[in-house]
Amino acid sequence: MLRRGAQRLRGFPLPSFPGCPRSVCGREGENNPPLSAETRWKDQAETVIIGGGCIGVSLAYHLAKAGMKDVVLLEKSELTAGSTWHAAGLTTYFHPGINLKKIHYDSIKLYEKLEEETGQVVGFHQPGSIRIATTSIRVDEFKYQMTRTGWHATEQYIIEPEKIQEMFPLLNMNKILAGLYNPGDGHIDPYSLTMALAAGARKYGALLKYPAPVTSLKPRSDGTWDVETPQGSMKANRIVNAAGFWAREVGKMIGLEHPLIPVQHQYVVTSTIPEVKALKRELPVLRDLEGSYYLRQERDGLLFGPYESQEKMKVQDSWVTSGVPPDFGKELFESDLDRIMEHVEAAMEMVPVLKKADIINVVNGPITYSPDILPMVGPHQGVRNYWVAIGFGYGIIHAGGVGKYLSDWILHGEPPFDLIELDPNRYGKWTTTQYTEAKARESYGFNNIVGYPKEERFAGRPTQRVSGLYKTLESKCSMGFHAGWEQPHWFYKPGQDTRYRPSFRRTNWFEPVGSEYKQVMQRVGVIDLSPFGKFNIKGQDSIRLLDHLFANVIPKVGFTNISHMLTPKGRVYAELTVSHQFPGEFLLITGSGSELHDLRWIEEEAAKGGYNVEIKNITDELGVLGVAGPHARKVLQKLTSEDLSHDVFKFLQTKTLKISHIPVTAIRISYTGELGWELYHRREDSAALYNVIMNAGQEEGIDNFGTYAMNALRLEKAFRAWGSEMNCDTNPLEAGLEYFVKLNKPADFIGKQALKQIKAKGLKRRLVCLTLATDDADPEGNESVWYDGKVVGNTTSGSYSYSIQKSLAFAYVPVELSKVGQQVEVELLGKHYPAIIIQEPLVLTEPTRNRLQKKDGKEKI
């Protein structure tokens, strides 16, 4: 039986003793020359970084190395204090998401060369890692992850049990079905890593000052900051909060409540195990996903760390209510083996040599979680020149890549690649402390659950952000979570399976979504679109500002268009609907997940350019109903005196009118591509508006539809989606958005010159539309596209087409493979399915059908 040794941690600084993990003491880099304390002080800095953990020091290193002068890091006690010093130090290329794979890749590539660059030992071990599958669902998950990795630079393989046993001979192989293997994974000594980054930062000219606690942050009218410390004050052009579990305190200095929760995480270290000592090579890092723990070799013993369930995990509540104790730095919490015993037992079953091993150490330290487990990285909306790099539950593997990512963004004025999932502005006022704690508990407990497509997590829901239809619809549909909002994904009828049943294959929503699709195509449907981000912009310079921001022309008064904000390098930062409601007054609409992301960019450009405008976020004030389908006009005309006929209320026109007695702003537009209107109204009127429309449409067979059906409809119409077909990794030309980009308009909009150069050089890839016949799985985006035995591209989004009864997907492929009729293959769950590039759109939009019908009629006359 795994036994506790004599030495345990009891909430005080850990003494150094043999057998202690390198991440806590006895470090491989302990013979590095000491870094002397800085005596210099600067009155002015280009960038002040608050926090001397591995994240903050990495940013200082990258900024200084890239040539920024006057980089200053302020640490309240000493480098690595907080969460860095006691971390287990795991490094992996793997991430279930797409964009964070790039962060992991950049981190590992930096760590591989850091010792040579700085002369500091970093203790980097790269024995690889294996994720273990003991169920058939896990094997499906591995196949799902393989297709999402094929178009990335990292190596990843599914390996058979025989290979697993060869690489990790101490395993009990009884239940193991497969492994997901990443060569180059491993672990690094966090203390030595940070000290090497610090040495590099100093080498390139950064000032690392400690102890230097920040006591006050005061913004100036010009966007700069006064940073106060006991040593004196400093003026900074920007500040970066990288303060770890102190980040909430730093945020409060300027009136921000960052949604962060400190949680206790434990790992166990054993004494020497003879079977481990006898090995000729280091064991790969093991992740037993059903047992929910990681395990690696630690010298001649083993180190393993579990992620207990949300019911058993421990949040450091007192820090949330009363703040972090002022002197807490390199302390630990009392260990609690009972809390993790079921995972200890799972580890002993999987690695039997643990049963006779002694525990010599249990490390129980604080780490910081955001609600969704992902860190918050980038500039913060509402506060000029305030950046964050906080909420890192896995800071060691993120440190190198995030330091480079933020450095590039700060220096070049735009993110180097799409990383929207880390945008700190994905949270808002709806993110309460109660919500944050509930989600952090869930996220910690779900560390190793199966990661399905279209996953939903239910803790902390609903938030205060519910539309006026929530009570009306909640019992009729499966709701999805969008930036705090509840929005119907799909509706069920009596007798249908209403459970949340995620799957890698078609599941219980497949048939109901098909019915909703037909509802919109053949009759009329209603959808709740209230989660849209909504901004009102008006003022003397409103037209001039929008002409600078958008690549499209400014619509005439009473009309709407689709417009894109580009980055200086000509990439697609955002897509919005722009409605010119009154002279110089605009309603801007964006997707729910882009609300504060887009608002921050608009506000920043307005401030930089000194534009005289008023920008107001009215997202929570307005509800939105979409009404779409061939009978949409007939239903709505019953409820208004306004003429809705085609020639009077044209496509992309906007008008203020009344539906029944309810004031609305109506825009003739629909993401379904069918005849439709979006009706913007006071949020408190949503239920009344919905009811009168539903009652008026009984004769036409009106019914609800959700976002899954809308996605199938928009794909058939070849409508692009921001975040999928276009983002900060793509330019509008390769995305097929030329129609919306007016390079000949007089205004020198952001990205115009770069786009001209891109056009002159020619494109290397294009977005195409594919059809493919599959079995019971459909593409959803980010799958590998194959040609002639090689990965040549990736899908961006996909769905089942209910009109042709095949799968449909958008994909980026090389220009030479982008012609209609070109055959390629799309990888789904380990199989390669033949796919063919088609002429888009698969289904013509209603305005196009109407125009062609009129043209045909005239030709006949």
ZIWOBEL-V771665 format. One record per backbone hydrogen bond with DSSP energy under -0.5 kcal/mol. NH is the residue of the N-H (numbers start at 0). CO is the residue of the C=O. Records with the same first field share a line. If there is no record, write none. Layout:
BEGIN
NH: CO ; CO
END
This chain:
BEGIN
2: 356
4: 358
7: 5
10: 332
16: 14
19: 16
23: 20
24: 20
29: 26
31: 28
35: 33
44: 234
45: 69
46: 69
47: 237
48: 46 ; 71
49: 47 ; 239
50: 48 ; 73
52: 241
56: 52
57: 53
58: 54
59: 55
60: 56
61: 57
62: 58
63: 59
64: 60
65: 61
66: 63
67: 62
71: 46 ; 69
72: 206
73: 48
74: 72 ; 208
79: 51
80: 77
81: 328
82: 80
84: 79
86: 83
90: 185
100: 97
101: 98
102: 98
103: 99
104: 100
105: 101
106: 102
107: 103
108: 104
109: 105
110: 106
111: 107
112: 108 ; 109
113: 109
114: 110
116: 112
117: 113
118: 114
124: 122 ; 186
127: 184
128: 181
129: 284
130: 179
131: 286
132: 177
133: 131
138: 134
139: 135
140: 136
141: 137
142: 138
143: 139
144: 140
145: 141
146: 142
147: 143
148: 144 ; 145
149: 145
151: 148
156: 180
158: 156 ; 178
162: 159
163: 159
164: 160
165: 161
166: 162
167: 163
170: 167
171: 349
172: 170
175: 172
176: 132
177: 132
178: 158
179: 130
180: 156 ; 178
181: 128
182: 180
184: 181
185: 90
186: 124
187: 88
188: 121
189: 187
192: 188
193: 189
194: 190
195: 191
196: 192
197: 193
198: 194
199: 195
200: 196
201: 197
202: 198
203: 199
204: 201
205: 200
206: 70
207: 205
208: 72 ; 206
209: 207
210: 74
211: 74
214: 227
215: 227
217: 225
219: 223
222: 219
224: 235
225: 217
226: 224 ; 233
227: 215 ; 225
228: 231
229: 212
231: 228
233: 226
234: 42
235: 224
236: 44
237: 45
238: 384
239: 47
240: 386
241: 49 ; 239
245: 242
246: 243
249: 245
250: 246
251: 247
252: 248 ; 249
253: 250
254: 251
255: 250
257: 255
259: 257
260: 368
262: 366
263: 313
264: 364
266: 362
267: 303
268: 360
269: 301
270: 357
272: 299
273: 271
275: 272
276: 272
277: 273
278: 275
284: 127
285: 294
286: 129
287: 292
288: 131 ; 286
291: 287
292: 287
293: 304
294: 285
295: 302
297: 300
300: 297
302: 295
303: 267
304: 293
306: 291
307: 305
311: 308
312: 308
314: 312
315: 261
316: 314
318: 315
319: 315 ; 316
320: 316
321: 317
322: 318
327: 324
332: 363
334: 8
338: 335
339: 335 ; 336
340: 337
342: 339
343: 339
344: 340
345: 341
346: 342
347: 343
348: 344
349: 345
350: 346
353: 350
354: 351
355: 352
356: 353
358: 2
359: 268 ; 357
360: 268
362: 266
363: 361
364: 264
366: 262
367: 391
368: 260
370: 258
372: 369
375: 389
376: 374 ; 421
377: 387
379: 385
382: 379
385: 382
386: 238 ; 384
387: 377
388: 240
389: 375
392: 372 ; 390
394: 391
397: 393
398: 394
399: 395
401: 397
402: 398
403: 399
404: 400
405: 401
406: 402
407: 403
408: 404
409: 405
410: 406
411: 407
412: 408
421: 418
422: 419
425: 422
426: 423
430: 427
431: 429
435: 431
436: 432
437: 433
438: 434
439: 435
440: 436
441: 437
442: 438
443: 439
444: 440
445: 441
446: 443
448: 445
451: 449
454: 451
460: 457
462: 483
465: 463
469: 466
472: 468
473: 469
475: 472
476: 472
477: 489
478: 476
479: 486
481: 479 ; 484
484: 481
485: 464
486: 479 ; 484
488: 477
489: 477
491: 475
495: 492
497: 495
500: 498
505: 775
509: 506
511: 507
512: 508
513: 509
514: 510
515: 511
516: 512
517: 513
518: 514
519: 515
520: 516
521: 517
522: 518
524: 627
525: 702
526: 625
528: 526 ; 623
529: 623
531: 528
532: 589
534: 587
535: 615
536: 534 ; 585
537: 613
538: 583
540: 611
541: 538
544: 540
545: 541
546: 542
547: 543
548: 544
549: 545
550: 563
557: 579
558: 555
559: 651
560: 577
562: 560 ; 575
564: 573
565: 548 ; 563
566: 570
569: 566
571: 726 ; 729
572: 564 ; 570
573: 564
575: 562
576: 588
577: 560 ; 575
578: 576 ; 586
579: 558 ; 577
580: 578 ; 584
581: 584
584: 581
585: 536
586: 578
587: 534 ; 585
588: 576
589: 532
593: 590
594: 591
595: 424
597: 593
598: 594
599: 595
600: 596
601: 597
602: 598
603: 599
604: 600
605: 601
606: 602
607: 603
608: 604
609: 605 ; 606
610: 605
612: 610
613: 537
614: 612
615: 535 ; 613
617: 533 ; 615
618: 533
620: 617
621: 617
622: 680
624: 678
625: 526
626: 676
627: 524
628: 674
629: 519
630: 522
631: 628
634: 630
635: 631
636: 632
637: 633 ; 634
638: 635
639: 636
643: 641
647: 644
648: 644
649: 647
651: 667
652: 649
653: 557
654: 665
656: 663
658: 661
659: 638 ; 657
661: 658
662: 660
663: 656
664: 679
665: 654 ; 663
666: 677
667: 652
668: 666
672: 669
676: 626
677: 666
678: 624 ; 676
679: 664 ; 677
680: 622
682: 620
684: 681
685: 682
688: 684
689: 685
690: 686
691: 687
692: 688
693: 689
694: 690
695: 691
696: 692
697: 694
700: 697
701: 696
702: 523
704: 525
706: 487
707: 488
708: 488
709: 705
710: 706
711: 707
712: 708
713: 709
714: 710
715: 711
716: 712
717: 714
718: 713
722: 725
723: 720
724: 720
725: 720
729: 726
731: 569
734: 730
735: 732
736: 731
739: 736
740: 737
741: 550 ; 739
742: 740
744: 741
748: 746
749: 547
751: 748
754: 750
755: 751
756: 752
757: 753
758: 754
759: 755
760: 756
761: 757
765: 812
766: 733
767: 810
768: 837
769: 808
770: 835
771: 806
772: 833
773: 771
781: 794
784: 792
785: 824
786: 789
789: 786
791: 784 ; 789
792: 784
793: 811
794: 782
795: 796 ; 809
796: 809
797: 779
798: 807
800: 805
801: 799
804: 800
805: 800
806: 771
807: 798
808: 769
809: 796
810: 767
811: 793
812: 765 ; 810
814: 763
816: 813
817: 814
820: 836
821: 818
823: 834
824: 785
825: 832
826: 783
827: 825 ; 830
830: 827
832: 825 ; 830
834: 823
835: 770
836: 821
837: 768
841: 715
842: 715
845: 672
848: 844
849: 845
850: 846
851: 847
852: 848
853: 849
854: 850
855: 851
856: 852
857: 853
858: 854
859: 855
860: 856
END
